[in-house]
Amino acid sequence: MSCCYLEPITVRTIAELMPAEYVIVGAGLAGILASRSLLRAGKKVVLLEASEQVGGRMATIRLQPPDGREIVWDMGAQFFTAREPRFERIVQDWLKEQLIVEWSRGFATADGSYYADGHPRYRGIPDMAALPKRLAQELDINLQEEVVSISPAVSGWQLTTKNGQIYFAEKVMLTLPVGQSIALLQAGSLALPPQVHKALAPISYEPCIALLLLLESFGHFPEPGGLWPVGEPIVWMADNYRKGVSPTPGAITIHAGPEFSAQHWRTADEDVAEMLAAAAAEWLRDEVELYQVHRWLHSKPVWIHPESYLALQEPAPMVFAGDAFAGPRVEGAALSGLAAADWLLEITPESS
Ligand SMILES: Cc1cc2nc3c(=O)[nH]c(=O)nc-3n(C[C@H](O)[C@H](O)[C@H](O)COP(=O)(O)OP(=O)(O)OC[C@H]3O[C@@H](n4cnc5c(N)ncnc54)[C@H](O)[C@@H]3O)c2cc1C
């Protein structure tokens, strides 16, 4: 008797048969604070994050070699400030909850002298990535879910991920780099209204190459462990031990400036490490035990949208948010996420 086999078919899972009311793309600080705000208002929110962890550019690397050491580097955002009253209130709460601590009120300058401008700089406890991680604890987050296209659906949006999952949402917030948000909509065959496209298209980001070094000893960093050099090729250096982040001494973060980063984007790690370590030699004066190079393609937006978010009502509610809207820093990301969540709540009737 002959047997016939069915050709295997590709089955794409529909992650939520019922549409979520809100889907937020990107679990950086903007997406996390927006989700918390909606959740507190009693809304159901699903957060989709491409990477394995939350926090986006508030990122920390931790190494635990077999010899028992723990080496920690903050490799993205190094600290944050609070300028606006709304964020200042949030920061005061985080201080009370011991999520953050004041690191300093200034840093060393190129000649090694301490320049204090009086503004508190905060860091997460124990490191920068810990803050978004703890804030995200209560949220419904799907990690490793990279959204690849967004298209209009019946009463809302359809989001498709690289894993083949499909999510439906009545309202969507996008907190990823703006060019990538536009690309997701183009992949879903949605032409943005010309005035929206015109407002979003100029937003671009500068690259940053981060070099993480482990010195054999303490290095020669001035207190409080952060240093503002004069400019290219290095715009920032930090000693994560003196900062209080790394239990092991000698864990140094170096951020190259945008010119160096663009010029050496494709240069081999080894050469990048050698050039930056040579430029920083005065502060290192020590053997390098190991190094790692990380490339941030979208480190900071260089053109900021004048409003804290940009919203679309048609074909369904969608809001663009993140640090390209309220300022190229942690505070801007936070305020943009919150303002975008406020807008979503305003357009949602109480009963829904
Ligand atoms: C090297 C460096 C140094 C910095 N230093 C400072 C500093 O000292 N002080 C300061 O205030 N700010 C600093 N910043 C800026 C600060 O980190 C950012 O402004 C802030 O963290 C941005 O938060 P966000 O939520 O807007 O975006 P992000 O943190 O970038 O979050 C966006 C998230 O979207 C996810 N994502 C992207 N594409 C997709 C997709 N297709 N599907 C699903 N998820 C996706 C990403 O993985 C990411 O988690 C620095 C940034 C860098 C890179």
The ligand as an SDF file (V2000), in Angstrom:
LIG
                    3D

 53 58  0  0  0  0  0  0  0  0999 V2000
   27.7700   54.8670   24.3890 C   0  0  0  0  0  0  0  0  0  0  0  0
   26.6050   55.6030   24.9710 C   0  0  0  0  0  0  0  0  0  0  0  0
   26.8130   56.4930   26.0230 C   0  0  0  0  0  0  0  0  0  0  0  0
   25.7330   57.1790   26.5700 C   0  0  0  0  0  0  0  0  0  0  0  0
   25.9360   57.9770   27.6620 N   0  0  0  0  0  0  0  0  0  0  0  0
   24.8840   58.5610   28.2650 C   0  0  0  0  0  0  0  0  0  0  0  0
   25.0490   59.2450   29.5020 C   0  0  0  0  0  0  0  0  0  0  0  0
   26.1430   59.2450   30.0840 O   0  0  0  0  0  0  0  0  0  0  0  0
   23.9560   59.8520   30.0430 N   0  0  0  0  0  0  0  0  0  0  0  0
   22.7250   59.8140   29.4530 C   0  0  0  0  0  0  0  0  0  0  0  0
   21.7660   60.3730   30.0110 O   0  0  0  0  0  0  0  0  0  0  0  0
   22.5430   59.1290   28.3030 N   0  0  0  0  0  0  0  0  0  0  0  0
   23.5690   58.4980   27.7060 C   0  0  0  0  0  0  0  0  0  0  0  0
   23.3840   57.7790   26.5650 N   0  0  0  0  0  0  0  0  0  0  0  0
   22.0650   57.8050   25.9130 C   0  0  0  0  0  0  0  0  0  0  0  0
   21.0510   56.9120   26.6340 C   0  0  0  0  0  0  0  0  0  0  0  0
   21.5870   55.6280   26.8310 O   0  0  0  0  0  0  0  0  0  0  0  0
   19.7990   56.8390   25.7800 C   0  0  0  0  0  0  0  0  0  0  0  0
   19.3450   58.1690   25.5270 O   0  0  0  0  0  0  0  0  0  0  0  0
   18.6370   56.0590   26.3890 C   0  0  0  0  0  0  0  0  0  0  0  0
   19.0830   54.9130   27.0670 O   0  0  0  0  0  0  0  0  0  0  0  0
   17.6730   55.7190   25.2570 C   0  0  0  0  0  0  0  0  0  0  0  0
   16.5840   54.9440   25.7350 O   0  0  0  0  0  0  0  0  0  0  0  0
   15.4300   54.5170   24.7110 P   0  0  0  0  0  0  0  0  0  0  0  0
   14.4590   53.7020   25.4730 O   0  0  0  0  0  0  0  0  0  0  0  0
   14.9450   55.7220   23.9900 O   0  0  0  0  0  0  0  0  0  0  0  0
   16.1650   53.6410   23.5910 O   0  0  0  0  0  0  0  0  0  0  0  0
   16.9840   52.2780   23.7480 P   0  0  0  0  0  0  0  0  0  0  0  0
   17.6090   52.1680   25.0650 O   0  0  0  0  0  0  0  0  0  0  0  0
   17.8690   52.2140   22.5440 O   0  0  0  0  0  0  0  0  0  0  0  0
   15.8430   51.1550   23.6430 O   0  0  0  0  0  0  0  0  0  0  0  0
   15.3100   50.7230   22.4130 C   0  0  0  0  0  0  0  0  0  0  0  0
   15.1050   49.2100   22.5100 C   0  0  0  0  0  0  0  0  0  0  0  0
   14.4750   48.7730   21.3030 O   0  0  0  0  0  0  0  0  0  0  0  0
   14.9770   47.4930   21.0050 C   0  0  0  0  0  0  0  0  0  0  0  0
   14.7260   47.2300   19.5890 N   0  0  0  0  0  0  0  0  0  0  0  0
   15.3720   47.7610   18.5220 C   0  0  0  0  0  0  0  0  0  0  0  0
   14.8490   47.2740   17.3860 N   0  0  0  0  0  0  0  0  0  0  0  0
   13.8480   46.4290   17.7390 C   0  0  0  0  0  0  0  0  0  0  0  0
   12.9210   45.6250   17.0030 C   0  0  0  0  0  0  0  0  0  0  0  0
   12.9190   45.6180   15.6600 N   0  0  0  0  0  0  0  0  0  0  0  0
   12.0270   44.8670   17.6760 N   0  0  0  0  0  0  0  0  0  0  0  0
   12.0140   44.8730   19.0450 C   0  0  0  0  0  0  0  0  0  0  0  0
   12.8660   45.6270   19.7930 N   0  0  0  0  0  0  0  0  0  0  0  0
   13.7680   46.3920   19.1450 C   0  0  0  0  0  0  0  0  0  0  0  0
   16.4560   47.6080   21.3450 C   0  0  0  0  0  0  0  0  0  0  0  0
   17.0450   46.3150   21.5340 O   0  0  0  0  0  0  0  0  0  0  0  0
   16.4020   48.4240   22.6350 C   0  0  0  0  0  0  0  0  0  0  0  0
   16.3260   47.5960   23.7810 O   0  0  0  0  0  0  0  0  0  0  0  0
   24.4240   57.0330   26.0260 C   0  0  0  0  0  0  0  0  0  0  0  0
   24.2250   56.1220   24.9880 C   0  0  0  0  0  0  0  0  0  0  0  0
   25.2950   55.3960   24.4800 C   0  0  0  0  0  0  0  0  0  0  0  0
   25.0470   54.3620   23.4080 C   0  0  0  0  0  0  0  0  0  0  0  0
  1  2  1  0
  2  3  1  0
  2 52  2  0
  3  4  2  0
  4  5  1  0
  4 50  1  0
  5  6  2  0
  6  7  1  0
  6 13  1  0
  7  8  2  0
  7  9  1  0
  9 10  1  0
 10 11  2  0
 10 12  1  0
 12 13  2  0
 13 14  1  0
 14 15  1  0
 14 50  1  0
 15 16  1  0
 16 17  1  0
 16 18  1  0
 18 19  1  0
 18 20  1  0
 20 21  1  0
 20 22  1  0
 22 23  1  0
 23 24  1  0
 24 25  2  0
 24 26  1  0
 24 27  1  0
 27 28  1  0
 28 29  2  0
 28 30  1  0
 28 31  1  0
 31 32  1  0
 32 33  1  0
 33 34  1  0
 33 48  1  0
 34 35  1  0
 35 36  1  0
 35 46  1  0
 36 37  1  0
 36 45  1  0
 37 38  2  0
 38 39  1  0
 39 40  1  0
 39 45  2  0
 40 41  1  0
 40 42  2  0
 42 43  1  0
 43 44  2  0
 44 45  1  0
 46 47  1  0
 46 48  1  0
 48 49  1  0
 50 51  2  0
 51 52  1  0
 52 53  1  0
M  END
$$$$
